[in-house]
Amino acid sequence: ALNIKKLQEIGSFRGIRHRKGLPVRGQRTKTNARTRKGPKRTVANKKKATIG
């Protein structure tokens, strides 16, 4: 186990990922990063398109 604080201080890629709360070990984040990102934030005001 490496020191996370050290990674953040030297400004490495992994340190930045830790700071942003994103996956650190190269997983995809387009889908499936929910454990690191936390619960889904729903997009507000997505109403169906009205005809007319």
mmCIF entry with sequence, helices, sheets and N, C-alpha, C, O atoms, coordinates in Angstrom:
data_MODEL
# 
_entry.id   MODEL 
# 
_entity.id                         1 
_entity.type                       polymer 
_entity.pdbx_number_of_molecules   1 
# 
_entity_poly.entity_id                      1 
_entity_poly.type                           'polypeptide(L)' 
_entity_poly.nstd_linkage                   no 
_entity_poly.nstd_monomer                   no 
_entity_poly.pdbx_seq_one_letter_code       ALNIKKLQEIGSFRGIRHRKGLPVRGQRTKTNARTRKGPKRTVANKKKATIG 
_entity_poly.pdbx_seq_one_letter_code_can   ALNIKKLQEIGSFRGIRHRKGLPVRGQRTKTNARTRKGPKRTVANKKKATIG 
_entity_poly.pdbx_strand_id                 A 
# 
loop_
_entity_poly_seq.entity_id 
_entity_poly_seq.num 
_entity_poly_seq.mon_id 
_entity_poly_seq.hetero 
1 1  ALA n 
1 2  LEU n 
1 3  ASN n 
1 4  ILE n 
1 5  LYS n 
1 6  LYS n 
1 7  LEU n 
1 8  GLN n 
1 9  GLU n 
1 10 ILE n 
1 11 GLY n 
1 12 SER n 
1 13 PHE n 
1 14 ARG n 
1 15 GLY n 
1 16 ILE n 
1 17 ARG n 
1 18 HIS n 
1 19 ARG n 
1 20 LYS n 
1 21 GLY n 
1 22 LEU n 
1 23 PRO n 
1 24 VAL n 
1 25 ARG n 
1 26 GLY n 
1 27 GLN n 
1 28 ARG n 
1 29 THR n 
1 30 LYS n 
1 31 THR n 
1 32 ASN n 
1 33 ALA n 
1 34 ARG n 
1 35 THR n 
1 36 ARG n 
1 37 LYS n 
1 38 GLY n 
1 39 PRO n 
1 40 LYS n 
1 41 ARG n 
1 42 THR n 
1 43 VAL n 
1 44 ALA n 
1 45 ASN n 
1 46 LYS n 
1 47 LYS n 
1 48 LYS n 
1 49 ALA n 
1 50 THR n 
1 51 ILE n 
1 52 GLY n 
# 
_struct_asym.id          A 
_struct_asym.entity_id   1 
# 
loop_
_struct_conf.conf_type_id 
_struct_conf.id 
_struct_conf.pdbx_PDB_helix_id 
_struct_conf.beg_label_comp_id 
_struct_conf.beg_label_asym_id 
_struct_conf.beg_label_seq_id 
_struct_conf.pdbx_beg_PDB_ins_code 
_struct_conf.end_label_comp_id 
_struct_conf.end_label_asym_id 
_struct_conf.end_label_seq_id 
_struct_conf.pdbx_end_PDB_ins_code 
_struct_conf.beg_auth_comp_id 
_struct_conf.beg_auth_asym_id 
_struct_conf.beg_auth_seq_id 
_struct_conf.end_auth_comp_id 
_struct_conf.end_auth_asym_id 
_struct_conf.end_auth_seq_id 
_struct_conf.pdbx_PDB_helix_class 
_struct_conf.details 
_struct_conf.pdbx_PDB_helix_length 
HELX_P HELX_P1 AA1 ILE A 4  ? GLU A 9  ? ILE A 4  GLU A 9  1 ? 6 
HELX_P HELX_P2 AA2 PHE A 13 ? LYS A 20 ? PHE A 13 LYS A 20 1 ? 8 
HELX_P HELX_P3 AA3 ARG A 34 ? LYS A 37 ? ARG A 34 LYS A 37 1 ? 4 
# 
_struct_conf_type.id          HELX_P 
_struct_conf_type.criteria    ? 
_struct_conf_type.reference   ? 
# 
loop_
_atom_site.group_PDB 
_atom_site.id 
_atom_site.type_symbol 
_atom_site.label_atom_id 
_atom_site.label_alt_id 
_atom_site.label_comp_id 
_atom_site.label_asym_id 
_atom_site.label_entity_id 
_atom_site.label_seq_id 
_atom_site.pdbx_PDB_ins_code 
_atom_site.Cartn_x 
_atom_site.Cartn_y 
_atom_site.Cartn_z 
_atom_site.occupancy 
_atom_site.B_iso_or_equiv 
_atom_site.pdbx_formal_charge 
_atom_site.auth_seq_id 
_atom_site.auth_comp_id 
_atom_site.auth_asym_id 
_atom_site.auth_atom_id 
_atom_site.pdbx_PDB_model_num 
ATOM 1   N N  . ALA A 1 1  ? 0.846   -1.205 0.000   1.00 0.00 ? 1  ALA A N  1 
ATOM 2   C CA . ALA A 1 1  ? 0.000   0.000  0.000   1.00 0.00 ? 1  ALA A CA 1 
ATOM 3   C C  . ALA A 1 1  ? 0.875   1.246  0.000   1.00 0.00 ? 1  ALA A C  1 
ATOM 4   O O  . ALA A 1 1  ? 1.666   1.470  0.916   1.00 0.00 ? 1  ALA A O  1 
ATOM 5   N N  . LEU A 1 2  ? 0.716   2.054  -1.048  1.00 0.00 ? 2  LEU A N  1 
ATOM 6   C CA . LEU A 1 2  ? 1.460   3.315  -1.129  1.00 0.00 ? 2  LEU A CA 1 
ATOM 7   C C  . LEU A 1 2  ? 0.714   4.407  -0.383  1.00 0.00 ? 2  LEU A C  1 
ATOM 8   O O  . LEU A 1 2  ? -0.490  4.314  -0.146  1.00 0.00 ? 2  LEU A O  1 
ATOM 9   N N  . ASN A 1 3  ? 1.462   5.448  -0.018  1.00 0.00 ? 3  ASN A N  1 
ATOM 10  C CA . ASN A 1 3  ? 0.873   6.553  0.724   1.00 0.00 ? 3  ASN A CA 1 
ATOM 11  C C  . ASN A 1 3  ? 0.060   7.437  -0.216  1.00 0.00 ? 3  ASN A C  1 
ATOM 12  O O  . ASN A 1 3  ? 0.609   8.079  -1.112  1.00 0.00 ? 3  ASN A O  1 
ATOM 13  N N  . ILE A 1 4  ? -1.262  7.463  0.001   1.00 0.00 ? 4  ILE A N  1 
ATOM 14  C CA . ILE A 1 4  ? -2.174  8.233  -0.851  1.00 0.00 ? 4  ILE A CA 1 
ATOM 15  C C  . ILE A 1 4  ? -1.873  9.722  -0.731  1.00 0.00 ? 4  ILE A C  1 
ATOM 16  O O  . ILE A 1 4  ? -1.916  10.457 -1.717  1.00 0.00 ? 4  ILE A O  1 
ATOM 17  N N  . LYS A 1 5  ? -1.570  10.153 0.483   1.00 0.00 ? 5  LYS A N  1 
ATOM 18  C CA . LYS A 1 5  ? -1.261  11.566 0.720   1.00 0.00 ? 5  LYS A CA 1 
ATOM 19  C C  . LYS A 1 5  ? -0.045  12.000 -0.105  1.00 0.00 ? 5  LYS A C  1 
ATOM 20  O O  . LYS A 1 5  ? -0.012  13.103 -0.650  1.00 0.00 ? 5  LYS A O  1 
ATOM 21  N N  . LYS A 1 6  ? 0.952   11.112 -0.188  1.00 0.00 ? 6  LYS A N  1 
ATOM 22  C CA . LYS A 1 6  ? 2.158   11.404 -0.961  1.00 0.00 ? 6  LYS A CA 1 
ATOM 23  C C  . LYS A 1 6  ? 1.832   11.524 -2.446  1.00 0.00 ? 6  LYS A C  1 
ATOM 24  O O  . LYS A 1 6  ? 2.325   12.427 -3.122  1.00 0.00 ? 6  LYS A O  1 
ATOM 25  N N  . LEU A 1 7  ? 0.998   10.610 -2.953  1.00 0.00 ? 7  LEU A N  1 
ATOM 26  C CA . LEU A 1 7  ? 0.597   10.646 -4.360  1.00 0.00 ? 7  LEU A CA 1 
ATOM 27  C C  . LEU A 1 7  ? -0.112  11.950 -4.692  1.00 0.00 ? 7  LEU A C  1 
ATOM 28  O O  . LEU A 1 7  ? 0.091   12.519 -5.765  1.00 0.00 ? 7  LEU A O  1 
ATOM 29  N N  . GLN A 1 8  ? -0.952  12.426 -3.764  1.00 0.00 ? 8  GLN A N  1 
ATOM 30  C CA . GLN A 1 8  ? -1.687  13.668 -3.989  1.00 0.00 ? 8  GLN A CA 1 
ATOM 31  C C  . GLN A 1 8  ? -0.748  14.865 -3.963  1.00 0.00 ? 8  GLN A C  1 
ATOM 32  O O  . GLN A 1 8  ? -0.910  15.799 -4.749  1.00 0.00 ? 8  GLN A O  1 
ATOM 33  N N  . GLU A 1 9  ? 0.231   14.843 -3.066  1.00 0.00 ? 9  GLU A N  1 
ATOM 34  C CA . GLU A 1 9  ? 1.155   15.971 -2.931  1.00 0.00 ? 9  GLU A CA 1 
ATOM 35  C C  . GLU A 1 9  ? 2.046   16.132 -4.151  1.00 0.00 ? 9  GLU A C  1 
ATOM 36  O O  . GLU A 1 9  ? 2.305   17.256 -4.579  1.00 0.00 ? 9  GLU A O  1 
ATOM 37  N N  . ILE A 1 10 ? 2.522   15.022 -4.723  1.00 0.00 ? 10 ILE A N  1 
ATOM 38  C CA . ILE A 1 10 ? 3.400   15.125 -5.891  1.00 0.00 ? 10 ILE A CA 1 
ATOM 39  C C  . ILE A 1 10 ? 2.617   15.379 -7.179  1.00 0.00 ? 10 ILE A C  1 
ATOM 40  O O  . ILE A 1 10 ? 3.204   15.582 -8.242  1.00 0.00 ? 10 ILE A O  1 
ATOM 41  N N  . GLY A 1 11 ? 1.279   15.363 -7.073  1.00 0.00 ? 11 GLY A N  1 
ATOM 42  C CA . GLY A 1 11 ? 0.435   15.706 -8.227  1.00 0.00 ? 11 GLY A CA 1 
ATOM 43  C C  . GLY A 1 11 ? 0.460   14.669 -9.327  1.00 0.00 ? 11 GLY A C  1 
ATOM 44  O O  . GLY A 1 11 ? 0.355   15.002 -10.507 1.00 0.00 ? 11 GLY A O  1 
ATOM 45  N N  . SER A 1 12 ? 0.599   13.399 -8.940  1.00 0.00 ? 12 SER A N  1 
ATOM 46  C CA . SER A 1 12 ? 0.588   12.328 -9.933  1.00 0.00 ? 12 SER A CA 1 
ATOM 47  C C  . SER A 1 12 ? -0.836  12.075 -10.418 1.00 0.00 ? 12 SER A C  1 
ATOM 48  O O  . SER A 1 12 ? -1.802  12.516 -9.795  1.00 0.00 ? 12 SER A O  1 
ATOM 49  N N  . PHE A 1 13 ? -0.954  11.365 -11.528 1.00 0.00 ? 13 PHE A N  1 
ATOM 50  C CA . PHE A 1 13 ? -2.269  11.006 -12.075 1.00 0.00 ? 13 PHE A CA 1 
ATOM 51  C C  . PHE A 1 13 ? -3.092  10.306 -11.009 1.00 0.00 ? 13 PHE A C  1 
ATOM 52  O O  . PHE A 1 13 ? -4.257  10.641 -10.794 1.00 0.00 ? 13 PHE A O  1 
ATOM 53  N N  . ARG A 1 14 ? -2.483  9.330  -10.342 1.00 0.00 ? 14 ARG A N  1 
ATOM 54  C CA . ARG A 1 14 ? -3.191  8.556  -9.320  1.00 0.00 ? 14 ARG A CA 1 
ATOM 55  C C  . ARG A 1 14 ? -3.621  9.438  -8.157  1.00 0.00 ? 14 ARG A C  1 
ATOM 56  O O  . ARG A 1 14 ? -4.704  9.253  -7.601  1.00 0.00 ? 14 ARG A O  1 
ATOM 57  N N  . GLY A 1 15 ? -2.779  10.393 -7.790  1.00 0.00 ? 15 GLY A N  1 
ATOM 58  C CA . GLY A 1 15 ? -3.123  11.322 -6.721  1.00 0.00 ? 15 GLY A CA 1 
ATOM 59  C C  . GLY A 1 15 ? -4.331  12.158 -7.073  1.00 0.00 ? 15 GLY A C  1 
ATOM 60  O O  . GLY A 1 15 ? -5.202  12.395 -6.237  1.00 0.00 ? 15 GLY A O  1 
ATOM 61  N N  . ILE A 1 16 ? -4.379  12.610 -8.332  1.00 0.00 ? 16 ILE A N  1 
ATOM 62  C CA . ILE A 1 16 ? -5.507  13.420 -8.815  1.00 0.00 ? 16 ILE A CA 1 
ATOM 63  C C  . ILE A 1 16 ? -6.788  12.592 -8.809  1.00 0.00 ? 16 ILE A C  1 
ATOM 64  O O  . ILE A 1 16 ? -7.847  13.089 -8.427  1.00 0.00 ? 16 ILE A O  1 
ATOM 65  N N  . ARG A 1 17 ? -6.694  11.322 -9.234  1.00 0.00 ? 17 ARG A N  1 
ATOM 66  C CA . ARG A 1 17 ? -7.865  10.432 -9.225  1.00 0.00 ? 17 ARG A CA 1 
ATOM 67  C C  . ARG A 1 17 ? -8.392  10.261 -7.801  1.00 0.00 ? 17 ARG A C  1 
ATOM 68  O O  . ARG A 1 17 ? -9.602  10.274 -7.572  1.00 0.00 ? 17 ARG A O  1 
ATOM 69  N N  . HIS A 1 18 ? -7.475  10.100 -6.849  1.00 0.00 ? 18 HIS A N  1 
ATOM 70  C CA . HIS A 1 18 ? -7.882  9.960  -5.452  1.00 0.00 ? 18 HIS A CA 1 
ATOM 71  C C  . HIS A 1 18 ? -8.596  11.213 -4.974  1.00 0.00 ? 18 HIS A C  1 
ATOM 72  O O  . HIS A 1 18 ? -9.604  11.131 -4.273  1.00 0.00 ? 18 HIS A O  1 
ATOM 73  N N  . ARG A 1 19 ? -8.072  12.373 -5.356  1.00 0.00 ? 19 ARG A N  1 
ATOM 74  C CA . ARG A 1 19 ? -8.649  13.645 -4.925  1.00 0.00 ? 19 ARG A CA 1 
ATOM 75  C C  . ARG A 1 19 ? -10.049 13.843 -5.488  1.00 0.00 ? 19 ARG A C  1 
ATOM 76  O O  . ARG A 1 19 ? -10.943 14.322 -4.790  1.00 0.00 ? 19 ARG A O  1 
ATOM 77  N N  . LYS A 1 20 ? -10.239 13.469 -6.759  1.00 0.00 ? 20 LYS A N  1 
ATOM 78  C CA . LYS A 1 20 ? -11.546 13.627 -7.409  1.00 0.00 ? 20 LYS A CA 1 
ATOM 79  C C  . LYS A 1 20 ? -12.533 12.527 -7.037  1.00 0.00 ? 20 LYS A C  1 
ATOM 80  O O  . LYS A 1 20 ? -13.720 12.622 -7.349  1.00 0.00 ? 20 LYS A O  1 
ATOM 81  N N  . GLY A 1 21 ? -12.046 11.489 -6.373  1.00 0.00 ? 21 GLY A N  1 
ATOM 82  C CA . GLY A 1 21 ? -12.923 10.382 -5.991  1.00 0.00 ? 21 GLY A CA 1 
ATOM 83  C C  . GLY A 1 21 ? -13.331 9.521  -7.163  1.00 0.00 ? 21 GLY A C  1 
ATOM 84  O O  . GLY A 1 21 ? -14.468 9.055  -7.239  1.00 0.00 ? 21 GLY A O  1 
ATOM 85  N N  . LEU A 1 22 ? -12.399 9.311  -8.080  1.00 0.00 ? 22 LEU A N  1 
ATOM 86  C CA . LEU A 1 22 ? -12.644 8.474  -9.257  1.00 0.00 ? 22 LEU A CA 1 
ATOM 87  C C  . LEU A 1 22 ? -11.803 7.201  -9.165  1.00 0.00 ? 22 LEU A C  1 
ATOM 88  O O  . LEU A 1 22 ? -10.881 7.126  -8.353  1.00 0.00 ? 22 LEU A O  1 
ATOM 89  N N  . PRO A 1 23 ? -12.120 6.186  -10.003 1.00 0.00 ? 23 PRO A N  1 
ATOM 90  C CA . PRO A 1 23 ? -11.318 4.961  -9.957  1.00 0.00 ? 23 PRO A CA 1 
ATOM 91  C C  . PRO A 1 23 ? -9.852  5.245  -10.270 1.00 0.00 ? 23 PRO A C  1 
ATOM 92  O O  . PRO A 1 23 ? -9.543  6.071  -11.129 1.00 0.00 ? 23 PRO A O  1 
ATOM 93  N N  . VAL A 1 24 ? -8.965  4.565  -9.579  1.00 0.00 ? 24 VAL A N  1 
ATOM 94  C CA . VAL A 1 24 ? -7.537  4.834  -9.677  1.00 0.00 ? 24 VAL A CA 1 
ATOM 95  C C  . VAL A 1 24 ? -6.845  3.798  -10.562 1.00 0.00 ? 24 VAL A C  1 
ATOM 96  O O  . VAL A 1 24 ? -5.806  4.083  -11.157 1.00 0.00 ? 24 VAL A O  1 
ATOM 97  N N  . ARG A 1 25 ? -7.417  2.599  -10.649 1.00 0.00 ? 25 ARG A N  1 
ATOM 98  C CA . ARG A 1 25 ? -6.696  1.496  -11.292 1.00 0.00 ? 25 ARG A CA 1 
ATOM 99  C C  . ARG A 1 25 ? -7.120  1.237  -12.727 1.00 0.00 ? 25 ARG A C  1 
ATOM 100 O O  . ARG A 1 25 ? -7.168  0.083  -13.153 1.00 0.00 ? 25 ARG A O  1 
ATOM 101 N N  . GLY A 1 26 ? -7.429  2.280  -13.480 1.00 0.00 ? 26 GLY A N  1 
ATOM 102 C CA . GLY A 1 26 ? -7.647  2.154  -14.916 1.00 0.00 ? 26 GLY A CA 1 
ATOM 103 C C  . GLY A 1 26 ? -8.978  1.582  -15.331 1.00 0.00 ? 26 GLY A C  1 
ATOM 104 O O  . GLY A 1 26 ? -9.107  1.095  -16.454 1.00 0.00 ? 26 GLY A O  1 
ATOM 105 N N  . GLN A 1 27 ? -9.989  1.623  -14.456 1.00 0.00 ? 27 GLN A N  1 
ATOM 106 C CA . GLN A 1 27 ? -11.294 1.131  -14.870 1.00 0.00 ? 27 GLN A CA 1 
ATOM 107 C C  . GLN A 1 27 ? -11.994 2.171  -15.739 1.00 0.00 ? 27 GLN A C  1 
ATOM 108 O O  . GLN A 1 27 ? -11.659 3.355  -15.714 1.00 0.00 ? 27 GLN A O  1 
ATOM 109 N N  . ARG A 1 28 ? -12.983 1.692  -16.514 1.00 0.00 ? 28 ARG A N  1 
ATOM 110 C CA . ARG A 1 28 ? -13.765 2.630  -17.322 1.00 0.00 ? 28 ARG A CA 1 
ATOM 111 C C  . ARG A 1 28 ? -14.664 3.461  -16.429 1.00 0.00 ? 28 ARG A C  1 
ATOM 112 O O  . ARG A 1 28 ? -15.131 2.996  -15.389 1.00 0.00 ? 28 ARG A O  1 
ATOM 113 N N  . THR A 1 29 ? -14.905 4.720  -16.854 1.00 0.00 ? 29 THR A N  1 
ATOM 114 C CA . THR A 1 29 ? -15.767 5.598  -16.068 1.00 0.00 ? 29 THR A CA 1 
ATOM 115 C C  . THR A 1 29 ? -16.955 6.108  -16.873 1.00 0.00 ? 29 THR A C  1 
ATOM 116 O O  . THR A 1 29 ? -17.814 6.806  -16.335 1.00 0.00 ? 29 THR A O  1 
ATOM 117 N N  . LYS A 1 30 ? -17.011 5.763  -18.170 1.00 0.00 ? 30 LYS A N  1 
ATOM 118 C CA . LYS A 1 30 ? -18.183 6.156  -18.964 1.00 0.00 ? 30 LYS A CA 1 
ATOM 119 C C  . LYS A 1 30 ? -19.434 5.500  -18.385 1.00 0.00 ? 30 LYS A C  1 
ATOM 120 O O  . LYS A 1 30 ? -20.474 6.140  -18.224 1.00 0.00 ? 30 LYS A O  1 
ATOM 121 N N  . THR A 1 31 ? -19.309 4.202  -18.074 1.00 0.00 ? 31 THR A N  1 
ATOM 122 C CA . THR A 1 31 ? -20.334 3.501  -17.299 1.00 0.00 ? 31 THR A CA 1 
ATOM 123 C C  . THR A 1 31 ? -19.607 2.875  -16.114 1.00 0.00 ? 31 THR A C  1 
ATOM 124 O O  . THR A 1 31 ? -18.380 2.776  -16.111 1.00 0.00 ? 31 THR A O  1 
ATOM 125 N N  . ASN A 1 32 ? -20.367 2.454  -15.114 1.00 0.00 ? 32 ASN A N  1 
ATOM 126 C CA . ASN A 1 32 ? -19.833 1.625  -14.022 1.00 0.00 ? 32 ASN A CA 1 
ATOM 127 C C  . ASN A 1 32 ? -18.640 2.226  -13.294 1.00 0.00 ? 32 ASN A C  1 
ATOM 128 O O  . ASN A 1 32 ? -17.527 1.711  -13.397 1.00 0.00 ? 32 ASN A O  1 
ATOM 129 N N  . ALA A 1 33 ? -18.859 3.300  -12.566 1.00 0.00 ? 33 ALA A N  1 
ATOM 130 C CA . ALA A 1 33 ? -17.837 3.700  -11.596 1.00 0.00 ? 33 ALA A CA 1 
ATOM 131 C C  . ALA A 1 33 ? -18.544 4.123  -10.331 1.00 0.00 ? 33 ALA A C  1 
ATOM 132 O O  . ALA A 1 33 ? -18.061 4.981  -9.592  1.00 0.00 ? 33 ALA A O  1 
ATOM 133 N N  . ARG A 1 34 ? -19.710 3.507  -10.079 1.00 0.00 ? 34 ARG A N  1 
ATOM 134 C CA . ARG A 1 34 ? -20.620 4.021  -9.066  1.00 0.00 ? 34 ARG A CA 1 
ATOM 135 C C  . ARG A 1 34 ? -20.076 3.918  -7.637  1.00 0.00 ? 34 ARG A C  1 
ATOM 136 O O  . ARG A 1 34 ? -20.390 4.766  -6.802  1.00 0.00 ? 34 ARG A O  1 
ATOM 137 N N  . THR A 1 35 ? -19.282 2.914  -7.348  1.00 0.00 ? 35 THR A N  1 
ATOM 138 C CA . THR A 1 35 ? -18.766 2.780  -5.987  1.00 0.00 ? 35 THR A CA 1 
ATOM 139 C C  . THR A 1 35 ? -17.888 3.974  -5.636  1.00 0.00 ? 35 THR A C  1 
ATOM 140 O O  . THR A 1 35 ? -17.954 4.491  -4.521  1.00 0.00 ? 35 THR A O  1 
ATOM 141 N N  . ARG A 1 36 ? -17.070 4.409  -6.582  1.00 0.00 ? 36 ARG A N  1 
ATOM 142 C CA . ARG A 1 36 ? -16.170 5.534  -6.342  1.00 0.00 ? 36 ARG A CA 1 
ATOM 143 C C  . ARG A 1 36 ? -16.891 6.874  -6.452  1.00 0.00 ? 36 ARG A C  1 
ATOM 144 O O  . ARG A 1 36 ? -16.607 7.803  -5.697  1.00 0.00 ? 36 ARG A O  1 
ATOM 145 N N  . LYS A 1 37 ? -17.833 6.967  -7.404  1.00 0.00 ? 37 LYS A N  1 
ATOM 146 C CA . LYS A 1 37 ? -18.524 8.236  -7.643  1.00 0.00 ? 37 LYS A CA 1 
ATOM 147 C C  . LYS A 1 37 ? -19.649 8.497  -6.653  1.00 0.00 ? 37 LYS A C  1 
ATOM 148 O O  . LYS A 1 37 ? -20.019 9.648  -6.419  1.00 0.00 ? 37 LYS A O  1 
ATOM 149 N N  . GLY A 1 38 ? -20.197 7.426  -6.067  1.00 0.00 ? 38 GLY A N  1 
ATOM 150 C CA . GLY A 1 38 ? -21.328 7.569  -5.155  1.00 0.00 ? 38 GLY A CA 1 
ATOM 151 C C  . GLY A 1 38 ? -22.638 7.416  -5.905  1.00 0.00 ? 38 GLY A C  1 
ATOM 152 O O  . GLY A 1 38 ? -22.638 7.052  -7.081  1.00 0.00 ? 38 GLY A O  1 
ATOM 153 N N  . PRO A 1 39 ? -23.769 7.693  -5.234  1.00 0.00 ? 39 PRO A N  1 
ATOM 154 C CA . PRO A 1 39 ? -25.068 7.508  -5.881  1.00 0.00 ? 39 PRO A CA 1 
ATOM 155 C C  . PRO A 1 39 ? -25.238 8.391  -7.114  1.00 0.00 ? 39 PRO A C  1 
ATOM 156 O O  . PRO A 1 39 ? -24.626 9.452  -7.234  1.00 0.00 ? 39 PRO A O  1 
ATOM 157 N N  . LYS A 1 40 ? -26.092 7.917  -8.028  1.00 0.00 ? 40 LYS A N  1 
ATOM 158 C CA . LYS A 1 40 ? -26.332 8.653  -9.273  1.00 0.00 ? 40 LYS A CA 1 
ATOM 159 C C  . LYS A 1 40 ? -26.934 10.019 -8.999  1.00 0.00 ? 40 LYS A C  1 
ATOM 160 O O  . LYS A 1 40 ? -27.853 10.150 -8.190  1.00 0.00 ? 40 LYS A O  1 
ATOM 161 N N  . ARG A 1 41 ? -26.410 11.041 -9.679  1.00 0.00 ? 41 ARG A N  1 
ATOM 162 C CA . ARG A 1 41 ? -27.027 12.366 -9.647  1.00 0.00 ? 41 ARG A CA 1 
ATOM 163 C C  . ARG A 1 41 ? -27.894 12.481 -10.889 1.00 0.00 ? 41 ARG A C  1 
ATOM 164 O O  . ARG A 1 41 ? -27.383 12.495 -12.009 1.00 0.00 ? 41 ARG A O  1 
ATOM 165 N N  . THR A 1 42 ? -29.200 12.562 -10.695 1.00 0.00 ? 42 THR A N  1 
ATOM 166 C CA . THR A 1 42 ? -30.120 12.590 -11.831 1.00 0.00 ? 42 THR A CA 1 
ATOM 167 C C  . THR A 1 42 ? -30.127 13.973 -12.471 1.00 0.00 ? 42 THR A C  1 
ATOM 168 O O  . THR A 1 42 ? -29.990 14.989 -11.789 1.00 0.00 ? 42 THR A O  1 
ATOM 169 N N  . VAL A 1 43 ? -30.288 13.994 -13.787 1.00 0.00 ? 43 VAL A N  1 
ATOM 170 C CA . VAL A 1 43 ? -30.320 15.244 -14.535 1.00 0.00 ? 43 VAL A CA 1 
ATOM 171 C C  . VAL A 1 43 ? -31.694 15.870 -14.356 1.00 0.00 ? 43 VAL A C  1 
ATOM 172 O O  . VAL A 1 43 ? -32.708 15.217 -14.602 1.00 0.00 ? 43 VAL A O  1 
ATOM 173 N N  . ALA A 1 44 ? -31.738 17.131 -13.929 1.00 0.00 ? 44 ALA A N  1 
ATOM 174 C CA . ALA A 1 44 ? -33.001 17.811 -13.646 1.00 0.00 ? 44 ALA A CA 1 
ATOM 175 C C  . ALA A 1 44 ? -33.699 18.225 -14.941 1.00 0.00 ? 44 ALA A C  1 
ATOM 176 O O  . ALA A 1 44 ? -33.053 18.478 -15.958 1.00 0.00 ? 44 ALA A O  1 
ATOM 177 N N  . ASN A 1 45 ? -35.024 18.288 -14.884 1.00 0.00 ? 45 ASN A N  1 
ATOM 178 C CA . ASN A 1 45 ? -35.865 18.834 -15.953 1.00 0.00 ? 45 ASN A CA 1 
ATOM 179 C C  . ASN A 1 45 ? -35.735 18.088 -17.276 1.00 0.00 ? 45 ASN A C  1 
ATOM 180 O O  . ASN A 1 45 ? -35.483 18.712 -18.307 1.00 0.00 ? 45 ASN A O  1 
ATOM 181 N N  . LYS A 1 46 ? -35.898 16.794 -17.267 1.00 0.00 ? 46 LYS A N  1 
ATOM 182 C CA . LYS A 1 46 ? -35.855 16.050 -18.523 1.00 0.00 ? 46 LYS A CA 1 
ATOM 183 C C  . LYS A 1 46 ? -37.285 15.655 -18.892 1.00 0.00 ? 46 LYS A C  1 
ATOM 184 O O  . LYS A 1 46 ? -37.703 14.518 -18.674 1.00 0.00 ? 46 LYS A O  1 
ATOM 185 N N  . LYS A 1 47 ? -38.023 16.606 -19.452 1.00 0.00 ? 47 LYS A N  1 
ATOM 186 C CA . LYS A 1 47 ? -39.423 16.382 -19.819 1.00 0.00 ? 47 LYS A CA 1 
ATOM 187 C C  . LYS A 1 47 ? -39.515 15.869 -21.251 1.00 0.00 ? 47 LYS A C  1 
ATOM 188 O O  . LYS A 1 47 ? -38.624 16.109 -22.066 1.00 0.00 ? 47 LYS A O  1 
ATOM 189 N N  . LYS A 1 48 ? -40.615 15.154 -21.551 1.00 0.00 ? 48 LYS A N  1 
ATOM 190 C CA . LYS A 1 48 ? -40.841 14.649 -22.901 1.00 0.00 ? 48 LYS A CA 1 
ATOM 191 C C  . LYS A 1 48 ? -41.096 15.804 -23.856 1.00 0.00 ? 48 LYS A C  1 
ATOM 192 O O  . LYS A 1 48 ? -41.702 16.807 -23.478 1.00 0.00 ? 48 LYS A O  1 
ATOM 193 N N  . ALA A 1 49 ? -40.638 15.664 -25.081 1.00 0.00 ? 49 ALA A N  1 
ATOM 194 C CA . ALA A 1 49 ? -40.806 16.716 -26.088 1.00 0.00 ? 49 ALA A CA 1 
ATOM 195 C C  . ALA A 1 49 ? -42.284 16.861 -26.448 1.00 0.00 ? 49 ALA A C  1 
ATOM 196 O O  . ALA A 1 49 ? -42.975 15.875 -26.702 1.00 0.00 ? 49 ALA A O  1 
ATOM 197 N N  . THR A 1 50 ? -42.748 18.098 -26.463 1.00 0.00 ? 50 THR A N  1 
ATOM 198 C CA . THR A 1 50 ? -44.159 18.355 -26.791 1.00 0.00 ? 50 THR A CA 1 
ATOM 199 C C  . THR A 1 50 ? -44.323 18.542 -28.295 1.00 0.00 ? 50 THR A C  1 
ATOM 200 O O  . THR A 1 50 ? -43.457 19.112 -28.958 1.00 0.00 ? 50 THR A O  1 
ATOM 201 N N  . ILE A 1 51 ? -45.427 18.063 -28.817 1.00 0.00 ? 51 ILE A N  1 
ATOM 202 C CA . ILE A 1 51 ? -45.713 18.171 -30.251 1.00 0.00 ? 51 ILE A CA 1 
ATOM 203 C C  . ILE A 1 51 ? -46.500 19.462 -30.485 1.00 0.00 ? 51 ILE A C  1 
ATOM 204 O O  . ILE A 1 51 ? -47.484 19.735 -29.798 1.00 0.00 ? 51 ILE A O  1 
ATOM 205 N N  . GLY A 1 52 ? -46.046 20.260 -31.475 1.00 0.00 ? 52 GLY A N  1 
ATOM 206 C CA . GLY A 1 52 ? -46.776 21.477 -31.792 1.00 0.00 ? 52 GLY A CA 1 
ATOM 207 C C  . GLY A 1 52 ? -45.909 22.666 -32.025 1.00 0.00 ? 52 GLY A C  1 
ATOM 208 O O  . GLY A 1 52 ? -46.415 23.754 -32.301 1.00 0.00 ? 52 GLY A O  1 
# 
